[in-house]
């Protein structure tokens, strides 16, 4: 019943843009925080961005501030991550996740209890 499905990944050149989507079912967006994480080969999964259940609070990793924007479309029960000015170090598998709580946004994976399957983002010339 509860599902999170990422889409929108792909291959893009440095400086390009991608828009990721996370379609959720089994719960409403206003009931939980939603986070975006990414994981490169051989590295820990790291928090990228988060939006609170209220939609009023957003957080970003320092590495993506000014380049990425998280948003949500309540009518479609979908969270988006707009990624601009992409760099090779942005490469990885991107996951969206449901938070344990409604408002608390954190880059720590322990604060999230449901995950999508991930979508690959590759930034390369």
C-alpha positions in Angstrom: 0.0 0.0 0.0 2.7 2.5 1.0 4.9 3.3 -1.9 7.4 5.9 -3.1 8.5 5.8 -6.7 11.2 8.0 -8.1 11.5 9.0 -11.7 13.3 11.6 -13.8 16.9 10.5 -13.6 19.2 10.2 -16.5 22.4 11.3 -18.1 23.1 15.0 -18.3 26.2 17.2 -19.0 27.8 19.3 -16.4 25.8 22.5 -16.0 22.6 20.9 -17.1 19.4 20.3 -15.2 17.1 17.4 -14.2 13.8 17.3 -12.4 13.2 14.3 -10.2 9.8 13.2 -9.1 8.7 11.1 -6.1 5.2 9.8 -6.4 3.8 8.6 -3.1 0.8 6.5 -2.2 -0.6 5.1 1.0 -0.2 8.3 2.9 -0.6 12.0 2.3 2.3 14.4 1.9 1.1 16.7 4.7 1.4 13.8 7.2 5.2 13.2 7.0 8.4 14.9 6.0 9.8 13.8 2.7 13.5 13.6 2.1 15.8 13.2 -0.9 19.0 11.3 -0.5 21.7 10.2 -2.9 24.4 7.5 -2.8 27.5 7.3 -5.0 29.4 4.0 -5.4 31.4 3.2 -2.3 30.0 6.1 -0.3 27.4 6.5 2.4 23.9 7.6 1.6 23.7 11.3 2.2 20.8 13.7 2.7 20.2 16.1 -0.1 17.0 17.9 0.7 13.9 17.6 2.8 10.4 19.2 3.0 8.3 19.1 6.1 4.7 17.7 6.2 3.4 21.2 6.4 5.4 22.2 3.3 6.6 25.3 5.2 10.1 24.1 6.0 12.7 23.0 3.5 16.3 22.0 4.1 19.3 21.5 1.8 22.7 20.0 2.1 25.4 22.7 1.8 26.7 21.1 -1.3 23.4 21.7 -3.2 22.2 25.0 -1.8 21.4 27.5 -4.5 21.3 24.7 -7.1 18.5 22.3 -6.0 15.0 23.1 -5.1 12.5 20.8 -3.4 8.8 21.3 -3.9 5.6 19.3 -3.9 2.4 19.0 -5.9 -0.3 18.1 -3.4 -2.9 17.3 -6.1 -0.6 14.7 -7.6 0.8 13.5 -4.3 4.3 14.1 -5.7 7.5 15.7 -4.4 9.9 17.1 -6.9 13.6 17.9 -6.8 14.7 20.4 -9.4 18.4 20.1 -9.9 20.2 22.9 -11.8 23.9 23.6 -12.5 24.7 19.9 -12.1 28.2 18.8 -11.3 29.9 15.4 -11.8 29.9 15.0 -8.0 26.1 15.1 -8.1 26.3 11.6 -9.7 24.6 8.8 -7.8 21.4 7.0 -7.2 18.8 9.4 -5.8 16.2 8.1 -3.4 13.1 9.7 -1.8 12.0 8.6 1.6 9.2 9.1 4.1 10.1 10.6 7.4 9.2 9.0 10.7 7.8 12.4 11.9 5.7 15.1 10.2 7.9 18.1 10.6 11.5 17.0 11.4 13.7 17.3 8.4 17.1 15.7 8.7 19.9 14.3 6.4 20.2 11.3 8.7 18.8 8.1 7.2 17.7 6.9 10.6 14.9 9.5 10.6 13.3 7.9 7.6 11.4 4.6 7.5 10.3 4.0 3.9 12.2 4.3 0.7 11.7 4.3 -3.0 13.8 2.2 -5.4 16.0 5.0 -6.5 16.7 6.7 -9.8 20.2 7.0 -11.4 21.6 10.5 -12.0 24.8 10.6 -14.0 26.5 14.0 -14.7 29.2 13.6 -17.3 30.6 15.1 -20.4 
